[in-house]
Amino acid sequence: MNEIDISKNITEYRKRKELTIKELASLTGVTPSLLSQIEKGTANPSINTLKQISKALDIPLFNFFISDKSTEDLVVRKGSRNKIMFAEDDSFAYELLTPNSQGSIEFMLMKIPARESSSKELFSHKGEEVAYVMKGSVSLYLMNSIIELNCGDSVKIPPHSNHKWENNTDEDCEVIFAVTPPSF
């Protein structure tokens, strides 16, 4: 996988929106000093800080983790997918199945290890999501319901619907999903 410069990507998206560091700080609740350090690469942002920045810039979080290519290939090879792994549990991963999140749809693979979940709390995003269980079984906490999904099942998640995925089995689970517009 290519080396990704998150600080460069944040700076680029901020400048595209024609915002100063101080203006972006005001929109995110992050201090101008910290934003400056993040953009210089001398401080590493937390996931929550990245979420605040992506929301203020109105771009999917995943865009910070991809490199800009001048001639983008339309094929994403199995061994070269962009991945997001979280520090709390590096076995849980999202893989981008589309070349980037710059189009009108995002296609992802979510791998949920046995006895793990996608998050501690329910979360929502502005995009409409359709998911398909490729491997294993998973519980989808959707609004006030728990939906049990097995291999081959699919589900539509309306925009702004609180949800999380939980694998309560002893087997790993894989779910592919599409979100429009991209929101990760």
Backbone torsions as a table, in degrees:
resi	resn	phi	psi	omega
1	MET	NA	142.0	180.0
2	ASN	-69.0	151.6	175.2
3	GLU	-68.8	125.9	-178.2
4	ILE	-103.8	130.8	178.8
5	ASP	-104.8	89.9	-177.7
6	ILE	-58.9	-41.1	-177.6
7	SER	-60.7	-42.0	178.3
8	LYS	-63.8	-42.6	-179.6
9	ASN	-64.2	-41.3	178.4
10	ILE	-62.3	-46.5	179.6
11	THR	-59.1	-44.7	-178.3
12	GLU	-61.8	-46.8	-179.3
13	TYR	-67.5	-36.0	177.3
14	ARG	-62.8	-44.6	-179.1
15	LYS	-67.6	-34.5	176.4
16	ARG	-61.2	-34.8	178.5
17	LYS	-83.0	-0.8	-179.9
18	GLU	57.0	45.0	178.0
19	LEU	-109.4	144.3	170.9
20	THR	-83.0	167.0	176.1
21	ILE	-60.0	-41.2	-179.6
22	LYS	-63.4	-40.5	178.8
23	GLU	-66.4	-42.6	177.8
24	LEU	-64.9	-38.9	178.0
25	ALA	-60.0	-41.6	179.4
26	SER	-63.3	-37.6	-179.4
27	LEU	-74.2	-27.0	-174.3
28	THR	-101.4	-22.3	-173.8
29	GLY	82.6	7.6	176.7
30	VAL	-95.8	142.8	-177.2
31	THR	-67.8	148.3	176.0
32	PRO	-58.3	-35.1	179.2
33	SER	-61.6	-46.9	179.5
34	LEU	-65.0	-43.9	178.1
35	LEU	-58.7	-42.3	178.8
36	SER	-61.2	-43.9	179.2
37	GLN	-64.4	-39.7	178.8
38	ILE	-63.0	-46.3	-178.6
39	GLU	-66.9	-29.5	177.2
40	LYS	-80.6	-12.8	-178.7
41	GLY	83.7	14.2	-179.9
42	THR	-95.3	-7.1	176.1
43	ALA	-136.0	143.1	177.9
44	ASN	-99.9	125.0	-179.7
45	PRO	-76.2	147.6	172.9
46	SER	-75.6	166.2	176.5
47	ILE	-59.5	-41.0	179.6
48	ASN	-62.9	-40.7	177.4
49	THR	-64.1	-42.7	177.3
50	LEU	-61.9	-38.4	177.7
51	LYS	-62.9	-42.6	179.4
52	GLN	-63.2	-42.5	-179.8
53	ILE	-66.3	-45.2	-179.0
54	SER	-63.9	-37.5	177.9
55	LYS	-66.1	-43.6	179.7
56	ALA	-64.8	-34.6	179.8
57	LEU	-87.7	-6.4	179.7
58	ASP	57.4	48.7	176.1
59	ILE	-133.9	154.6	177.1
60	PRO	-65.0	140.7	179.2
61	LEU	-53.2	-37.8	-175.5
62	PHE	-60.9	-25.9	-179.1
63	ASN	-59.3	-26.6	178.1
64	PHE	-69.4	-19.0	-173.8
65	PHE	-103.4	9.6	179.6
66	ILE	-118.1	151.4	178.2
67	SER	-97.5	144.4	179.9
68	ASP	-80.0	127.2	179.8
69	LYS	-116.0	137.1	-177.6
70	SER	-70.8	-38.8	175.6
71	THR	-120.6	96.5	-173.1
72	GLU	-81.7	127.1	176.6
73	ASP	-75.9	140.8	-179.1
74	LEU	-84.4	-10.8	-178.9
75	VAL	-99.0	135.7	174.9
76	VAL	-112.5	111.2	-178.2
77	ARG	-78.4	147.0	-176.7
78	LYS	-50.3	-42.1	-176.1
79	GLY	-84.7	-1.2	-176.3
80	SER	-127.6	29.6	177.3
81	ARG	-73.5	143.7	171.4
82	ASN	-72.0	134.2	-175.7
83	LYS	-126.6	148.5	169.4
84	ILE	-120.0	124.0	175.6
85	MET	-123.9	138.1	-175.8
86	PHE	-95.1	141.1	-175.8
87	ALA	-58.9	-34.0	-177.5
88	GLU	-62.8	-34.3	-178.1
89	ASP	-151.9	98.1	-175.0
90	ASP	-75.1	1.4	176.1
91	SER	-87.9	-19.3	177.2
92	PHE	-86.1	128.9	-175.1
93	ALA	-145.3	149.3	167.8
94	TYR	-110.6	137.6	175.5
95	GLU	-123.5	131.3	179.0
96	LEU	-80.8	121.7	-178.6
97	LEU	-94.2	-14.2	172.8
98	THR	-96.4	157.7	-177.9
99	PRO	-58.5	-29.5	179.4
100	ASN	-163.4	-175.2	178.9
101	SER	-108.8	22.7	-174.7
102	GLN	-89.9	-7.7	178.8
103	GLY	-87.7	-157.1	-178.9
104	SER	-98.1	-2.2	178.0
105	ILE	-142.2	150.1	179.7
106	GLU	-125.1	134.7	-178.3
107	PHE	-121.7	123.9	-172.3
108	MET	-131.9	156.7	170.0
109	LEU	-116.1	126.5	178.5
110	MET	-112.3	125.1	177.9
111	LYS	-108.5	117.8	-178.8
112	ILE	-113.0	111.3	178.5
113	PRO	-63.3	162.9	177.2
114	ALA	-53.6	135.5	175.5
115	ARG	63.1	27.7	178.5
116	GLU	-121.8	167.8	176.9
117	SER	-135.3	164.7	-177.9
118	SER	-71.1	-26.0	179.6
119	SER	-164.1	165.5	177.1
120	LYS	-76.0	-39.4	-176.3
121	GLU	-112.6	159.7	171.9
122	LEU	-66.8	146.1	178.6
123	PHE	-138.2	164.9	177.1
124	SER	-138.1	164.5	175.0
125	HIS	-147.0	164.5	-173.9
126	LYS	-73.5	-18.6	-175.8
127	GLY	-80.9	151.0	171.2
128	GLU	-81.6	139.5	-173.6
129	GLU	-127.4	140.2	172.1
130	VAL	-126.5	129.9	-175.5
131	ALA	-127.5	150.5	-179.9
132	TYR	-133.7	127.9	179.3
133	VAL	-82.9	112.8	-178.5
134	MET	-87.4	-31.2	-174.2
135	LYS	-150.0	135.0	174.7
136	GLY	80.3	-160.1	179.8
137	SER	-132.5	153.4	-177.1
138	VAL	-151.1	148.1	173.4
139	SER	-99.9	127.4	176.8
140	LEU	-105.0	114.7	174.1
141	TYR	-86.1	108.7	-175.2
142	LEU	-125.4	111.3	-176.5
143	MET	55.9	-111.7	-178.2
144	ASN	-107.4	17.5	-177.2
145	SER	-123.6	159.0	170.8
146	ILE	-119.3	121.2	-177.8
147	ILE	-111.5	123.5	177.7
148	GLU	-87.8	124.1	-179.0
149	LEU	-121.4	137.7	179.5
150	ASN	-116.2	168.7	179.2
151	CYS	-49.5	127.7	-179.6
152	GLY	96.8	-14.5	178.2
153	ASP	-81.4	153.8	175.9
154	SER	-136.2	163.3	-176.9
155	VAL	-151.7	148.6	174.1
156	LYS	-107.8	130.4	179.3
157	ILE	-113.2	114.7	-178.2
158	PRO	-64.3	155.9	177.7
159	PRO	-56.2	147.1	176.3
160	HIS	61.4	22.0	178.5
161	SER	-92.8	124.4	177.6
162	ASN	-65.2	131.3	-179.6
163	HIS	-159.4	163.0	169.5
164	LYS	-157.5	158.3	-178.8
165	TRP	-108.9	137.2	-179.7
166	GLU	-138.7	126.8	177.5
167	ASN	-98.7	104.8	-178.3
168	ASN	-95.9	14.1	-177.2
169	THR	-105.6	176.9	177.3
170	ASP	-92.6	5.1	179.7
171	GLU	-112.6	148.5	175.4
172	ASP	-67.2	155.2	-178.6
173	CYS	-127.0	143.9	175.3
174	GLU	-129.8	130.2	-179.6
175	VAL	-128.3	129.4	172.4
176	ILE	-102.8	142.7	-179.7
177	PHE	-146.9	153.3	176.2
178	ALA	-118.9	139.8	179.4
179	VAL	-128.8	132.7	175.1
180	THR	-136.0	127.1	-5.2
181	PRO	-73.3	163.1	179.5
182	PRO	-54.0	138.2	-177.6
183	SER	-139.1	4.0	-177.4
184	PHE	-92.1	NA	NA
